Amino acid sequence: MMEEGLLPRHLQPELKAALASARIVNIIGPRQVGKTTLVRDLMSVGKFITLDDEGVLAAIEADPKGQLDALLAGNKTGPLIIDEAQRSTKLALALKRIVDENRAMGQFILTGSSNVFTSAHVADSLAGRVHTITMLPLSVAETLRMGPAKILDWASTSGRPDPLDLPIAETLSRTQYIDLIVAGGFPEIRTLEDRWRQNRYRDYVDSVVERDIAYILKIRKSDAMRRMIDQLATRVGNELNIDELGSNISLQRNTTETYLDILTKLSLLRRLPAWTSGETGRDIRQAKIHLVDTGVVAALRSMNTQSFSIGASPTALGGMLENFVFNEIWKSLPYQIRQWRLYHWRHQRGREIDILAESDRTIIGFEMKASTTVEAKDFQHLRWFREEGPGAGRSVVGIVIYMGERVLTFGENLFALPLSIFWSFKGS
């Protein structure tokens, strides 16, 4: 991998376009994913302040509009960048007054580890004036300086997707794939040696609980929240049973729901909703859960590459692989031509598909197989869904992602793709 200098982010062109079309650009995402590096170092524009500086925060809280006016007056080179913007309770109104007086585009870039900032303080007062971008940990494609994964674009081409239109995928061993899964995508942590990496990821979760979550909940520390995150890490790729989860950490259902909502707003947790066919009683409707990074999951479960050697339980790797693929697809969504929504699907008779991507009446189904080989039976649920199930009458493409080397075809619009296809597309 090329590690010299700062790794470019796929969001850079989107950020530049947003600055040309919105008065305020708000970048949200988990702590330490590289938001500050993106706006301060990779973009190299504007004036940067951080509200992590208690003196700066106190000044903004005392006279928000006066301080912002003064900062803008002394800044002629680009937007005013306000890091950790969610820490201020008085910023929203001042921003509204300024951008209403001056309608120029690209006046402010806000960054924050919580989209509670947008929903709780800014949404009403800045409607129509702000463009929000979510930033996630590095995709593998970004670590290799490759382009975004355009798999959904390829699979949704009119007619039959052609395997010859796919790029040549990198050949990796099963062990090399697992190395990537357990390393995760946090820029400063992913390249560390196993023991230090796991310690850093656990420290990271502790800091999120003690800083971001405690700030939102207005408490000093939530031990129950920390236990919940540990429990969620053991359930990635599985359906969420809220009552069981709450019981395991001695929380009432309402509190459990509140904690889950906070983790979702912090972009640490994604609840993947169930796709429903409209056939009452035949589709299972519980959401699945995925955490934002499999490096965090591996650390919380004390797992490394050796944990998945021959003889280990295949179930654990299956959930981790599913979480990993979900995250790679999630990170690729802004760069597809079409707008896609992600779901999972399970039928009451046991048929299931790990991930469904839907756009209009087009559906791309993804199944994951933690193996270097694929067989026709691995497509049985995808085939039934398309030919006899709720996908009949729609345009459905079935894809099995596996840890092998080649692109394979198993019938019309049924393909096996190596996991490395996600980091094989060239940049535009």
PEQUIRA-V880282 format. One record per residue. RES is the residue in one small letter. OMEGA is omega as a letter, one per 20 degrees, with the letter a starting at -180 (* if undefined). D_LAST is the distance of its C-alpha to the last C-alpha in whole Angstrom. Layout:
((RES	OMEGA	D_LAST) (RES	OMEGA	D_LAST))
This chain:
((m	r	20) (m	a	19) (e	a	21) (e	r	21) (g	a	21) (l	r	19) (l	r	16) (p	r	13) (r	r	13) (h	a	10) (l	a	13) (q	r	13) (p	r	11) (e	r	13) (l	r	16) (k	r	15) (a	r	15) (a	r	18) (l	r	20) (a	a	20) (s	r	21) (a	r	24) (r	r	27) (i	r	26) (v	a	23) (n	a	25) (i	a	23) (i	r	25) (g	a	25) (p	r	27) (r	r	28) (q	r	27) (v	r	23) (g	a	22) (k	a	22) (t	r	24) (t	a	22) (l	a	19) (v	a	21) (r	a	24) (d	a	22) (l	a	18) (m	r	18) (s	r	22) (v	r	23) (g	r	26) (k	a	29) (f	r	29) (i	r	32) (t	r	33) (l	r	36) (d	r	36) (d	a	38) (e	r	42) (g	r	43) (v	r	40) (l	a	40) (a	r	44) (a	r	43) (i	a	41) (e	a	43) (a	a	46) (d	a	44) (p	a	41) (k	r	41) (g	r	43) (q	a	40) (l	r	37) (d	a	39) (a	r	40) (l	r	36) (l	a	34) (a	a	37) (g	a	36) (n	a	33) (k	a	31) (t	a	28) (g	a	26) (p	r	26) (l	a	29) (i	a	28) (i	a	30) (d	a	29) (e	a	31) (a	a	32) (q	a	34) (r	a	37) (s	r	38) (t	a	40) (k	a	41) (l	a	37) (a	a	36) (l	r	39) (a	r	39) (l	r	35) (k	a	36) (r	a	39) (i	a	36) (v	r	33) (d	r	36) (e	a	38) (n	a	34) (r	r	32) (a	r	29) (m	r	26) (g	a	24) (q	a	28) (f	r	27) (i	r	25) (l	r	27) (t	r	26) (g	r	29) (s	a	29) (s	r	31) (n	r	30) (v	r	33) (f	a	33) (t	a	31) (s	a	34) (a	a	37) (h	a	37) (v	a	34) (a	a	33) (d	a	36) (s	a	37) (l	r	33) (a	r	32) (g	a	30) (r	a	29) (v	r	27) (h	a	23) (t	r	23) (i	r	20) (t	r	21) (m	a	20) (l	r	20) (p	a	21) (l	r	18) (s	r	16) (v	r	17) (a	r	13) (e	a	13) (t	r	16) (l	a	15) (r	r	12) (m	a	9) (g	r	7) (p	r	9) (a	a	11) (k	a	11) (i	r	14) (l	r	16) (d	a	14) (w	a	15) (a	a	18) (s	r	19) (t	a	18) (s	a	21) (g	a	24) (r	r	24) (p	a	20) (d	r	20) (p	a	20) (l	r	19) (d	r	15) (l	r	15) (p	r	13) (i	a	16) (a	r	17) (e	r	19) (t	r	23) (l	r	24) (s	r	28) (r	a	29) (t	r	30) (q	r	27) (y	a	25) (i	r	28) (d	a	28) (l	a	24) (i	a	26) (v	r	29) (a	a	27) (g	a	25) (g	r	22) (f	a	24) (p	a	23) (e	a	26) (i	a	28) (r	a	26) (t	a	27) (l	r	30) (e	a	33) (d	a	34) (r	a	37) (w	r	36) (r	a	33) (q	r	35) (n	a	37) (r	r	34) (y	r	33) (r	r	36) (d	r	37) (y	r	34) (v	r	35) (d	a	38) (s	r	37) (v	r	35) (v	a	38) (e	a	41) (r	a	38) (d	a	36) (i	r	38) (a	r	41) (y	a	41) (i	a	40) (l	a	43) (k	r	45) (i	a	46) (r	r	46) (k	r	45) (s	r	45) (d	r	46) (a	r	45) (m	r	42) (r	r	41) (r	r	43) (m	a	41) (i	r	38) (d	r	39) (q	r	40) (l	a	37) (a	r	35) (t	a	38) (r	a	37) (v	a	33) (g	r	32) (n	r	35) (e	a	37) (l	r	38) (n	a	42) (i	a	43) (d	r	46) (e	r	46) (l	r	44) (g	r	46) (s	a	49) (n	a	48) (i	r	47) (s	r	50) (l	r	49) (q	a	49) (r	a	47) (n	r	46) (t	r	46) (t	r	43) (e	r	41) (t	r	41) (y	r	40) (l	r	37) (d	r	36) (i	r	36) (l	r	34) (t	a	31) (k	r	31) (l	a	30) (s	r	27) (l	a	29) (l	r	30) (r	r	29) (r	a	31) (l	a	30) (p	r	32) (a	r	33) (w	a	32) (t	a	36) (s	a	37) (g	r	40) (e	a	42) (t	r	44) (g	a	45) (r	r	43) (d	r	40) (i	a	40) (r	r	39) (q	r	38) (a	r	35) (k	r	33) (i	r	32) (h	r	29) (l	a	29) (v	a	26) (d	a	26) (t	r	27) (g	r	28) (v	r	31) (v	a	32) (a	a	33) (a	a	35) (l	r	37) (r	r	38) (s	a	38) (m	r	36) (n	a	34) (t	a	33) (q	r	37) (s	a	38) (f	r	36) (s	a	38) (i	a	40) (g	r	43) (a	r	41) (s	r	40) (p	a	37) (t	a	37) (a	r	36) (l	r	33) (g	r	32) (g	r	32) (m	r	30) (l	r	28) (e	r	28) (n	a	27) (f	a	24) (v	r	22) (f	a	23) (n	r	21) (e	r	18) (i	a	18) (w	a	19) (k	a	16) (s	a	14) (l	a	16) (p	a	14) (y	r	11) (q	r	12) (i	a	13) (r	r	17) (q	a	19) (w	r	20) (r	a	24) (l	r	25) (y	r	28) (h	a	30) (w	r	33) (r	a	37) (h	a	40) (q	r	43) (r	r	44) (g	r	41) (r	a	38) (e	r	35) (i	a	31) (d	a	30) (i	r	27) (l	r	26) (a	a	23) (e	r	24) (s	a	23) (d	r	26) (r	r	28) (t	r	25) (i	r	25) (i	r	23) (g	a	26) (f	r	25) (e	r	28) (m	r	28) (k	a	30) (a	a	31) (s	r	32) (t	r	30) (t	r	32) (v	r	31) (e	a	34) (a	a	35) (k	r	37) (d	a	34) (f	a	32) (q	a	36) (h	r	35) (l	a	32) (r	r	34) (w	r	37) (f	a	34) (r	a	33) (e	a	36) (e	a	39) (g	a	38) (p	r	36) (g	r	33) (a	a	35) (g	r	34) (r	r	31) (s	a	27) (v	r	27) (v	a	25) (g	a	26) (i	r	24) (v	r	26) (i	a	24) (y	a	26) (m	r	26) (g	a	27) (e	a	25) (r	r	24) (v	a	23) (l	r	26) (t	a	27) (f	a	30) (g	a	31) (e	r	29) (n	r	26) (l	a	27) (f	r	25) (a	a	25) (l	r	22) (p	a	22) (l	a	21) (s	r	19) (i	a	16) (f	r	15) (w	a	14) (s	a	13) (f	r	9) (k	r	6) (g	a	4) (s	*	0))
